[in-house]
Amino acid sequence: MQKLLIKLLVPLFLCFFGVTVMAGEFKCVHEQDTAPALDQKADSLFKQARVIGKERLPDWTKVADLYQQAVEKDHWKAMHNLAELYLRGDGVAKDTNKAIDLYMRMVKLQVPLGYYDMSVMTQRGVGVVQSDKDAMLFLIKAADLGSPEAQTRIGYIYVYDKNKDAIGLGYMKCAAKQGYADANYKLGTYYQGIDKNYPVAMHYYQRAAALGEDKGAMEIKDVFEEGLNGYPKNAKLAKVYDDISSRFYRDSDLRLPNLAKDYPLPPHPIQGYHGDKDINWKPTGRDDDY
């Protein structure tokens, strides 16, 4: 019954909101500008649940109860987290249908993350009828509403599956500007592996590391440890970024907003700070630098 209901609702939701599949036009929208505002009391309950959930031996029943109280006040982040508990069976009986109900409630509230969650479930066929087309419809709607996860995924598809780099980079850069670590990391891999603009790649790896992505720090460590991509070896910098990567393993919530200032990267010997700009160009700190 649940699968049939989703199959009927998908066209209604997405046709109503006018989604065009892979239309090739993209306007950068940020999630914070479209997602519903959060009730303060509900947000306090949500944060309490998060704290308990990070304890060494979490009381998942208490976590689920706090999330449920927040959900009753339409706290969409709590909906997302409670759905994950239902999928895992932590603190509640494992129930895929209840997870889907929460995701669909997010969709009804026009939450970008809700559309992204439904895209994932529909792509995998978990609790709903598997459909690549419907998964893509959900994904595009999520991106249009500002979901950085969706923007990163669609950007990746445009670059690597459709060979439309400019469009794909537009999606990923929009997600990166929202402080989404994975988007910054994927931009780093693009500029290193495809564009061969090594200083720009290093910029995005550093941004990814600052946002908590240990792989960004490891990429920088490898460059200076082995002297890759035309950079000279630099044992001191390699150790700094190796240590930073280790810190992420110990504390997954670690963020380093001053990383670029505290441990700046040197210019590339040939490309400077940007392979497409004059060798004497230096970053200004503006959003359009990269």
MARTI-55807 format. One line per 5 residues: for each residue x, y, z of N, C-alpha, C, O, CB. Coordinates in steps of 0.02 Angstrom, whole numbers. Glycine has a CB too. Layout:
<recs>
X Y Z X Y Z X Y Z X Y Z X Y Z  ...
</recs>
This chain:
<recs>
42 -61 0 0 0 0 44 63 0 30 111 -36 -47 0 61  97 61 42 142 119 46 175 132 -22 179 189 -44 197 106 100  197 78 -56 230 87 -121 182 115 -173 200 157 -213 259 21 -145  120 91 -172 70 115 -219 56 189 -206 50 228 -254 6 75 -213  51 208 -143 37 278 -126 92 324 -151 78 376 -180 30 285 -50
155 305 -141 211 346 -165 209 352 -240 221 406 -268 278 316 -142  194 297 -274 193 297 -347 140 346 -373 150 377 -425 179 227 -374  86 351 -338 33 397 -358 50 469 -341 32 516 -378 -33 378 -325  84 479 -285 99 547 -262 155 580 -299 155 641 -308 114 546 -189  205 541 -322 263 572 -354 245 617 -413 266 674 -414 310 517 -379
205 593 -462 188 637 -518 148 698 -495 156 752 -523 148 599 -570  105 689 -445 64 744 -422 107 799 -391 99 858 -407 12 720 -372  152 780 -346 196 829 -313 239 864 -364 244 926 -364 239 795 -261  272 826 -408 323 855 -450 294 891 -510 323 940 -533 370 801 -472  238 867 -536 207 904 -591 178 970 -565 182 1021 -599 151 862 -624
150 968 -505 122 1029 -476 175 1083 -468 162 1142 -479 90 1013 -409  236 1061 -448 288 1109 -435 331 1122 -497 380 1159 -493 332 1085 -379  313 1094 -554 343 1112 -617 416 1094 -624 457 1138 -639 335 1183 -627  434 1032 -613 504 1011 -620 517 988 -691 477 950 -719 521 955 -570  572 1010 -720 592 989 -787 655 947 -780 705 971 -753 603 1050 -834
655 887 -804 711 841 -795 772 863 -835 769 869 -896 691 771 -815  827 876 -798 891 892 -828 884 945 -883 909 935 -939 923 830 -856  851 999 -867 836 1050 -917 897 1089 -939 896 1122 -992 784 1098 -890  951 1087 -901 1011 1122 -920 1012 1194 -896 1060 1230 -910 1019 1120 -993  961 1216 -861 960 1283 -833 963 1277 -758 927 1236 -727 897 1323 -856
1006 1317 -727 1013 1312 -655 1023 1380 -625 1066 1419 -646 1071 1265 -637  982 1395 -575 989 1456 -536 1011 1436 -466 978 1394 -434 922 1497 -535  1065 1465 -443 1092 1446 -377 1046 1470 -322 1035 1530 -313 1162 1475 -368  1018 1423 -286 974 1437 -229 1004 1403 -168 1029 1347 -173 901 1412 -242  1001 1436 -111 1029 1407 -49 973 1381 -5 920 1412 2 1071 1459 -12
986 1325 26 936 1291 69 910 1337 124 851 1335 140 966 1229 99  954 1377 153 933 1420 208 881 1471 188 845 1499 230 993 1455 238  875 1485 123 827 1534 98 760 1503 81 711 1539 71 855 1568 38  756 1437 79 693 1404 59 664 1358 112 603 1348 115 704 1366 -3  707 1330 154 682 1282 204 640 1318 257 654 1375 275 741 1246 238
587 1286 281 544 1317 332 583 1335 395 629 1300 415 487 1270 349  563 1389 426 595 1410 489 580 1358 543 529 1324 542 569 1480 511  626 1351 590 620 1302 643 595 1334 708 619 1386 729 687 1268 656  546 1301 739 520 1322 803 577 1319 855 613 1269 858 459 1279 825  584 1371 895 640 1374 943 638 1318 995 689 1287 1010 640 1440 979
579 1305 1023 574 1251 1072 589 1183 1041 623 1142 1071 503 1251 1103  564 1173 980 578 1111 944 652 1104 929 680 1049 932 537 1107 879  683 1160 913 755 1158 898 796 1141 959 847 1107 955 778 1225 869  773 1164 1017 807 1147 1080 802 1071 1092 851 1040 1113 776 1186 1138  743 1042 1080 735 970 1088 780 932 1039 810 882 1057 661 950 1077
783 957 978 825 926 926 898 926 947 933 876 940 816 964 859  921 983 973 991 988 993 1006 943 1053 1061 915 1057 1008 1061 1010  958 936 1099 967 890 1155 976 819 1130 1020 782 1153 907 894 1204  936 800 1081 940 733 1053 1007 722 1019 1036 668 1025 883 723 1002  1031 773 985 1096 768 951 1153 757 1001 1198 716 989 1110 832 910
1150 792 1056 1202 785 1107 1202 714 1135 1255 682 1141 1191 836 1164  1143 688 1152 1138 620 1179 1161 569 1127 1193 519 1144 1065 605 1201  1143 582 1064 1161 535 1010 1236 529 998 1258 481 967 1128 556 947  1274 578 1022 1346 577 1012 1384 549 1073 1446 545 1072 1371 647 997  1347 530 1125 1379 501 1184 1407 432 1167 1388 401 1117 1329 496 1243
1452 409 1208 1485 345 1194 1435 288 1191 1439 245 1148 1538 331 1248  1387 288 1238 1333 238 1238 1267 275 1237 1236 284 1290 1339 189 1300  1244 296 1179 1184 338 1174 1121 301 1198 1113 241 1187 1174 361 1103  1078 339 1231 1011 313 1248 966 329 1188 935 381 1185 983 346 1316  964 282 1141 929 294 1078 854 303 1089 821 338 1051 942 238 1029
826 271 1140 755 279 1154 740 352 1173 691 381 1150 733 231 1211  784 380 1214 777 451 1233 786 496 1173 750 545 1164 828 469 1289  835 479 1131 848 519 1071 786 519 1026 764 571 1002 909 491 1032  758 460 1015 699 454 972 640 493 1001 602 525 964 679 381 963  631 490 1067 576 526 1099 584 601 1091 535 636 1077 573 508 1175
645 626 1098 656 699 1090 645 720 1017 615 772 1004 728 717 1111  668 678 971 656 694 901 580 695 886 556 738 849 691 642 855  544 647 914 472 643 902 437 706 929 391 732 897 442 581 935  458 729 987 429 791 1013 442 850 967 399 893 958 456 805 1084  502 852 939 519 906 893 480 899 827 459 949 798 595 907 879
470 838 805 433 824 743 361 850 750 332 876 702 432 749 727  333 843 809 264 867 820 257 942 811 202 968 803 241 847 890  314 976 812 315 1049 799 344 1064 730 368 1119 718 355 1086 854  340 1015 686 363 1022 616 437 1039 609 456 1075 563 323 1076 582  478 1012 653 550 1021 647 577 972 596 582 912 609 586 1012 717
593 997 536 610 952 481 677 917 490 686 861 464 611 991 417  724 947 525 787 912 538 775 852 584 807 800 576 839 960 570  730 860 632 713 804 676 678 749 636 688 690 649 668 828 734  636 768 587 604 719 544 656 676 509 650 615 506 557 753 493  706 709 481 759 674 444 796 626 491 807 568 473 808 725 413
814 650 550 852 607 596 811 551 625 836 495 635 880 650 652  747 565 639 703 512 665 692 459 612 690 399 628 635 542 688  686 480 550 678 431 495 738 384 492 731 325 480 669 467 428  798 412 503 858 369 503 856 318 559 878 262 551 921 413 508  829 340 617 822 292 673 774 236 654 787 178 671 798 329 736
720 253 620 673 201 599 704 154 548 690 94 548 609 233 569  747 180 505 780 137 456 830 90 488 840 34 465 814 180 403  863 113 542 913 72 577 883 30 633 910 -22 652 967 117 604  827 54 660 797 20 717 831 39 783 834 -2 829 801 -55 708  857 99 787 889 124 848 839 164 890 816 217 869 950 168 831
823 139 949 777 174 994 704 166 977 660 185 1015 793 245 996  691 138 919 622 125 895 624 59 856 677 36 836 595 184 850  566 29 847 563 -31 806 578 -12 733 553 38 708 493 -65 812  618 -52 700 635 -38 631 572 -37 588 533 -85 589 685 -91 603  562 17 552 500 26 514 512 72 455 512 133 462 443 54 560
522 43 397 536 82 336 477 127 318 488 184 295 552 36 277  416 103 328 358 143 310 354 207 351 335 260 324 294 102 320  373 204 415 371 264 456 425 314 434 416 374 438 380 247 530  481 287 410 534 330 384 509 366 321 519 426 313 598 290 368  476 329 277 449 358 215 396 411 233 394 464 202 418 303 170
354 396 282 303 445 303 335 511 325 310 565 309 260 416 361  391 506 361 426 566 383 455 604 324 452 666 322 480 549 434  485 568 277 513 601 218 459 635 178 469 691 153 551 550 175  402 602 170 347 632 132 317 692 168 293 739 137 293 580 118  319 690 235 296 749 273 342 808 259 320 865 253 294 733 349
407 794 253 455 846 236 440 874 166 444 934 155 527 820 239  424 829 120 407 851 52 347 897 52 346 949 19 393 790 7  296 879 91 235 920 95 251 989 124 218 1039 107 182 886 138  302 992 167 322 1056 196 371 1094 151 395 1148 168 354 1045 264  386 1065 93 432 1096 45 503 1102 72 536 1154 65 406 1164 24
525 1049 105 593 1047 133 640 1018 80 628 962 58 595 1006 199  692 1054 60 738 1027 10 766 959 28 770 914 -15 796 1076 0  785 950 91 813 886 112 763 829 106 782 772 95 838 891 184  699 844 114 648 793 107 645 766 37 640 705 27 580 821 126  649 810 -13 651 788 -82 714 746 -96 711 697 -132 648 848 -130
770 767 -66 831 729 -76 825 659 -45 844 609 -75 891 767 -46  798 657 16 788 592 49 745 546 7 759 486 0 757 602 119  691 573 -21 647 532 -62 681 510 -126 667 456 -153 583 570 -78  726 552 -152 764 532 -211 806 470 -196 809 423 -236 809 590 -236  840 471 -139 882 415 -119 840 351 -111 859 298 -135 920 431 -54
784 357 -76 742 299 -64 713 271 -129 708 210 -138 686 316 -15  693 316 -173 663 294 -237 716 263 -282 702 215 -318 629 353 -272  776 291 -282 830 263 -321 846 191 -299 859 147 -340 893 307 -316  845 181 -233 862 115 -205 802 68 -203 811 8 -195 891 123 -136  742 95 -210 682 54 -205 670 30 -134 645 -26 -124 687 -5 -251
687 71 -85 678 53 -14 613 82 11 607 143 20 738 78 29  564 41 24 499 63 49 454 93 -3 396 108 11 510 113 102  479 101 -64 440 129 -119 459 91 -183 507 54 -184 453 207 -128  420 101 -235 435 70 -299 498 100 -328 504 161 -332 376 78 -349  546 58 -348 608 84 -376 595 116 -444 562 87 -487 661 27 -383
621 178 -452 611 213 -515 667 264 -524 671 312 -486 542 247 -517  709 254 -574 763 302 -587 734 370 -607 761 422 -588 809 276 -642  680 369 -645 649 431 -668 622 471 -609 636 531 -603 594 417 -719  583 438 -566 555 474 -509 610 496 -461 604 549 -430 504 429 -472  662 456 -454 718 476 -412 750 540 -438 768 584 -399 771 419 -407
757 544 -504 786 604 -534 740 664 -525 764 720 -515 801 593 -608  675 654 -530 628 709 -519 634 737 -448 635 797 -438 556 684 -532  637 691 -401 646 714 -331 713 750 -324 716 802 -290 643 653 -283  764 724 -355 831 753 -349 834 823 -377 862 868 -346 883 709 -384  804 833 -435 804 899 -466 764 949 -426 784 1007 -418 777 895 -538
707 927 -400 668 972 -358 707 992 -295 705 1049 -274 602 939 -338  743 944 -266 784 958 -207 837 1010 -224 849 1056 -185 817 895 -181  869 1002 -281 921 1050 -302 892 1119 -315 921 1169 -296 957 1025 -365  834 1121 -346 801 1185 -361 783 1222 -297 781 1283 -296 737 1173 -403  770 1184 -243 753 1215 -179 815 1230 -137 809 1258 -82 705 1169 -141
874 1210 -162 935 1228 -127 970 1173 -90 1018 1188 -53 921 1281 -82  949 1111 -97 983 1056 -61 1055 1049 -87 1065 1034 -145 945 990 -70  1105 1060 -44 1174 1053 -67 1191 981 -86 1232 969 -131 1222 1077 -14  1160 932 -51 1172 862 -68 1148 848 -139 1183 816 -178 1135 816 -18  1089 873 -156 1062 862 -223 1101 900 -276 1114 874 -330 989 883 -226
1121 961 -261 1159 1001 -308 1226 967 -324 1248 967 -382 1171 1071 -281  1257 939 -273 1320 904 -284 1311 842 -327 1350 829 -373 1352 884 -216  1258 805 -313 1245 743 -352 1229 759 -424 1256 727 -470 1186 704 -320  1187 809 -436 1170 826 -505 1231 854 -542 1243 839 -600 1112 877 -507  1270 896 -507 1331 922 -537 1377 866 -559 1407 870 -613 1366 967 -488
1384 815 -518 1426 758 -533 1400 722 -596 1439 702 -639 1429 710 -473  1335 715 -601 1305 682 -659 1319 722 -722 1338 693 -773 1229 674 -649  1310 788 -720 1323 829 -778 1396 824 -801 1410 820 -860 1305 902 -763  1442 824 -753 1513 823 -771 1534 755 -798 1565 750 -851 1556 842 -711  1518 703 -761 1547 638 -777 1503 593 -820 1528 548 -853 1562 602 -714
1438 605 -821 1394 564 -863 1372 599 -927 1362 567 -978 1333 544 -823  1366 665 -924 1339 702 -981 1391 747 -1015 1377 778 -1066 1281 744 -959  1451 751 -987 1505 792 -1014 1484 865 -1025 1502 897 -1074 1528 762 -1081  1445 890 -977 1425 960 -979 1455 993 -916 1421 1006 -866 1346 969 -981  1520 1006 -922 1558 1028 -863 1533 1095 -835 1528 1102 -774 1630 1034 -880
1518 1143 -878 1499 1210 -854 1437 1206 -810 1433 1238 -758 1488 1257 -913  1387 1168 -832 1326 1161 -794 1340 1124 -729 1317 1144 -675 1272 1124 -835  1377 1070 -733 1393 1030 -675 1431 1070 -622 1418 1064 -563 1432 970 -694  1479 1110 -645 1518 1151 -598 1474 1203 -566 1485 1221 -507 1577 1184 -634  1425 1229 -603 1379 1277 -574 1341 1248 -515 1333 1281 -464 1330 1302 -626
1317 1186 -523 1282 1153 -469 1329 1142 -409 1311 1159 -352 1255 1085 -493  1388 1115 -423 1433 1098 -367 1459 1160 -331 1468 1158 -270 1491 1057 -393  1472 1213 -368 1496 1274 -336 1441 1306 -293 1456 1336 -241 1520 1325 -389  1379 1299 -314 1323 1324 -274 1321 1286 -207 1312 1317 -154 1256 1317 -312  1329 1221 -211 1329 1180 -150 1390 1197 -107 1385 1200 -46 1329 1105 -167
1447 1207 -140 1509 1223 -103 1502 1288 -64 1527 1294 -8 1568 1227 -151  1468 1337 -94 1460 1401 -61 1413 1397 -1 1411 1442 41 1434 1453 -110  1376 1342 4 1333 1332 62 1371 1299 119 1342 1282 171 1272 1290 43  1436 1289 110 1476 1257 161 1469 1181 162 1475 1150 215 1456 1284 228  1455 1152 104 1447 1079 99 1515 1049 82 1541 1059 28 1393 1060 46
1543 1011 129 1611 986 122 1620 942 61 1670 948 25 1630 948 184  1572 897 48 1580 849 -7 1582 885 -74 1618 863 -119 1523 799 -6  1545 939 -82 1547 977 -145 1616 1007 -155 1643 1005 -211 1493 1033 -144  1645 1034 -102 1712 1062 -107 1763 1007 -124 1808 1018 -165 1732 1097 -42  1756 950 -94 1802 895 -109 1796 873 -182 1846 863 -216 1789 836 -61
1734 866 -205 1725 844 -275 1750 896 -325 1775 879 -378 1650 829 -287  1744 960 -307 1773 1012 -350 1849 1004 -351 1880 1014 -403 1753 1082 -326  1878 987 -295 1950 976 -293 1971 920 -340 2020 926 -376 1972 961 -222  1934 865 -339 1951 808 -382 1942 827 -456 1980 804 -498 1907 747 -365  1892 869 -471 1881 891 -540 1941 932 -565 1968 919 -618 1816 931 -546
1959 982 -525 2012 1027 -548 2081 993 -548 2125 1013 -585 2015 1089 -504  2089 942 -507 2152 905 -508 2153 855 -566 2202 853 -604 2162 868 -442  2100 816 -573 2101 761 -621 2081 778 -691 2105 747 -739 2058 707 -597  2036 827 -699 2010 843 -766 2037 909 -792 2063 911 -848 1933 845 -764  2030 962 -753 2051 1028 -777 2126 1040 -770 2154 1083 -803 2014 1081 -739
2159 1000 -727 2231 1007 -715 2249 1076 -689 2306 1099 -698 2270 992 -780  2202 1109 -656 2215 1174 -625 2231 1159 -552 2186 1161 -509 2153 1224 -633  2293 1146 -538 2312 1118 -474 2302 1165 -415 2280 1142 -362 2383 1097 -477  2318 1230 -420 2307 1273 -362 2232 1281 -345 2215 1288 -287 2337 1342 -375  2189 1279 -396 2117 1282 -382 2095 1217 -348 2053 1219 -302 2077 1293 -448
2122 1161 -370 2107 1098 -337 2127 1101 -263 2090 1079 -220 2144 1039 -372  2186 1128 -250 2210 1133 -181 2166 1179 -139 2154 1167 -80 2282 1157 -180  2142 1233 -171 2096 1278 -136 2034 1240 -112 2013 1247 -55 2075 1337 -182  2004 1200 -157 1943 1164 -138 1957 1107 -89 1916 1093 -45 1909 1137 -200  2015 1075 -95 2033 1025 -45 2039 1057 24 2018 1028 75 2098 989 -65
2070 1115 26 2078 1150 90 2010 1172 118 1999 1167 179 2123 1212 81  1966 1195 75 1898 1213 97 1862 1152 124 1828 1156 175 1858 1245 40  1869 1095 90 1837 1033 113 1864 1014 182 1825 995 226 1849 976 63  1929 1020 191 1959 1003 255 1934 1050 310 1919 1028 365 2036 1007 251  1929 1114 294 1905 1163 344 1834 1146 366 1814 1162 422 1907 1233 315
1796 1115 321 1726 1098 335 1717 1028 365 1661 1005 375 1685 1104 272  1773 995 379 1769 931 413 1781 869 371 1770 813 395 1704 925 444  1802 878 308 1813 820 264 1887 799 268 1931 834 243 1794 837 190  1899 743 301 1968 721 311 2003 705 246 2064 712 241 1970 661 357  1965 685 194 1996 669 130 2028 731 98 2078 725 62 1945 639 82
1999 790 112 2029 851 86 2098 861 116 2146 879 80 1985 911 101  2104 851 181 2169 858 214 2218 806 189 2277 821 180 2161 852 290  2195 745 178 2239 692 154 2264 705 84 2322 689 68 2203 624 156  2223 735 41 2245 752 -26 2303 802 -23 2353 795 -58 2187 781 -69  2296 852 20 2349 903 27 2411 871 57 2467 886 35 2324 961 72
2402 828 106 2460 793 136 2498 754 83 2560 757 81 2436 745 192  2462 718 40 2495 677 -12 2534 720 -61 2589 702 -82 2443 635 -49  2504 777 -80 2538 822 -128 2606 844 -102 2656 841 -138 2495 883 -143  2608 865 -39 2671 891 -12 2718 837 15 2778 848 21 2656 941 44  2691 780 30 2732 724 52 2769 692 -6 2827 672 0 2690 672 88
2734 689 -64 2762 654 -122 2785 701 -178 2817 680 -226 2712 606 -149  2767 766 -172 2785 813 -224 2745 802 -287 2773 796 -342 2859 808 -240  2679 798 -280 2635 784 -337 2614 847 -374 2618 902 -347 2573 746 -313  2591 838 -436 2561 891 -476 2606 953 -485 2582 1009 -494 2496 913 -444  2670 942 -483 2716 997 -494 2734 1036 -432 2775 1083 -436 2687 1043 -544
2706 1019 -375 2725 1052 -313 2789 1021 -285 2798 960 -290 2667 1047 -261  2832 1060 -256 2891 1031 -222 2870 999 -157 2819 1017 -128 2945 1086 -210  2910 952 -134 2895 920 -70 2901 971 -14 2943 1016 -16 2943 859 -57  2859 963 37 2860 1008 94 2839 967 155 2780 960 170 2812 1071 84  2890 940 190 2876 894 245 2837 927 301 2796 895 333 2941 867 273
2849 991 312 2814 1027 366 2739 1032 352 2698 1017 396 2844 1097 376  2722 1053 291 2650 1058 274 2618 989 272 2561 981 293 2642 1093 206  2654 940 247 2627 872 243 2609 848 313 2556 817 322 2678 824 210  2652 861 361 2637 839 430 2578 876 460 2537 847 495 2699 849 475  2573 942 445 2517 982 471 2451 952 448 2405 943 488 2523 1056 448
2446 938 383 2382 913 357 2370 840 373 2313 818 376 2379 923 281  2423 802 385 2416 734 409 2387 735 480 2343 695 497 2484 696 407  2413 780 521 2387 787 590 2314 809 590 2275 786 631 2430 838 629  2297 855 544 2228 878 540 2182 821 522 2127 814 550 2221 935 488  2203 779 474 2162 721 455 2152 675 515 2097 649 524 2195 683 398
2203 665 554 2197 622 613 2149 651 664 2112 614 697 2266 612 646  2147 716 669 2102 749 716 2029 736 696 1986 730 740 2115 825 720  2016 732 632 1947 719 610 1924 649 630 1866 639 645 1942 728 533  1970 602 630 1952 534 651 1932 532 724 1889 493 744 2011 486 638  1964 575 764 1948 578 835 1886 619 851 1853 608 901 2006 605 873
1872 668 807 1815 713 820 1782 730 753 1804 774 717 1839 778 856  1728 694 738 1694 703 673 1659 770 668 1641 791 613 1643 648 663  1650 805 724 1617 870 723 1668 928 717 1648 986 718 1575 879 786  1731 912 712 1783 963 708 1776 1005 645 1768 979 590 1852 932 711  1779 1071 653 1778 1117 596 1835 1167 606 1851 1186 663 1709 1154 590
1866 1187 552 1925 1230 555 1916 1291 510 1947 1296 457 1989 1191 535  1873 1338 530 1857 1396 486 1917 1439 469 1916 1475 419 1805 1438 520  1970 1438 510 2029 1480 498 2086 1440 467 2144 1463 468 2052 1512 562  2072 1382 438 2125 1339 412 2167 1373 360 2229 1369 362 2094 1276 383  2136 1407 312 2174 1440 258 2220 1495 286 2274 1506 259 2126 1470 207
2198 1527 338 2238 1580 369 2294 1551 413 2350 1576 412 2194 1627 411  2277 1499 450 2325 1470 496 2380 1429 460 2438 1430 480 2289 1426 546  2360 1394 407 2407 1352 371 2398 1363 295 2374 1319 260 2396 1277 389  2419 1422 271 2410 1439 200 2450 1393 154 2503 1368 173 2430 1511 188  2424 1384 94 2458 1343 44 2501 1387 -1 2481 1443 -18 2407 1303 2
2560 1364 -20 2603 1404 -63 2577 1404 -135 2539 1359 -154 2675 1377 -61  2597 1453 -176 2577 1452 -246 2610 1395 -284 2664 1372 -265 2594 1520 -280  2578 1372 -336 2607 1321 -379 2666 1352 -416 2661 1410 -437 2554 1292 -429  2721 1316 -425 2780 1345 -458 2767 1372 -528 2801 1419 -550 2833 1293 -461  2719 1344 -563 2705 1366 -632 2638 1401 -637 2632 1452 -671 2706 1306 -680
2587 1376 -604 2519 1403 -610 2503 1456 -558 2450 1488 -562 2470 1347 -605  2546 1467 -510 2532 1517 -459 2475 1496 -415 2471 1439 -392 2517 1584 -491  2428 1544 -402 2370 1528 -360 2309 1510 -402 2256 1493 -374 2354 1587 -316  2315 1514 -468 2258 1497 -512 2285 1488 -583 2313 1533 -613 2203 1554 -511  2277 1427 -608 2305 1411 -673 2277 1450 -731 2309 1453 -784 2294 1341 -686
2219 1482 -723 2188 1519 -778 2199 1594 -771 2171 1633 -809 2114 1504 -781  2240 1615 -722 2250 1686 -711 2325 1702 -713 2367 1658 -714 2219 1709 -644  2340 1767 -715 2409 1789 -717 2449 1759 -659 2423 1751 -604 2412 1865 -715  2511 1743 -672 2553 1711 -621 2560 1753 -558 2573 1726 -504 2622 1696 -649  2551 1819 -564 2557 1863 -506 2491 1873 -469 2489 1908 -418 2584 1929 -528
2436 1843 -495 2371 1850 -462 2371 1816 -394 2400 1762 -386 2314 1822 -506  2339 1849 -345 2331 1820 -279 2258 1821 -258 2222 1867 -278 2375 1857 -227  2236 1774 -220 2165 1774 -197 2149 1836 -157 2190 1860 -117 2151 1712 -155  2089 1861 -168 2067 1921 -132 2022 1905 -73 2010 1947 -30 2032 1967 -178  1998 1843 -72 1950 1823 -20 1878 1832 -40 1833 1818 -1 1964 1862 42
1867 1857 -102 1798 1866 -126 1769 1800 -151 1806 1754 -167 1796 1919 -182  1703 1798 -154 1669 1736 -175 1686 1717 -247 1683 1658 -264 1594 1744 -169  1704 1766 -289 1716 1750 -359 1790 1735 -374 1808 1728 -433 1693 1808 -402  1831 1729 -323 1901 1712 -334 1909 1646 -373 1949 1640 -419 1938 1707 -268  1868 1597 -352 1873 1531 -383 1807 1511 -414 1802 1456 -442 1895 1479 -331
</recs>
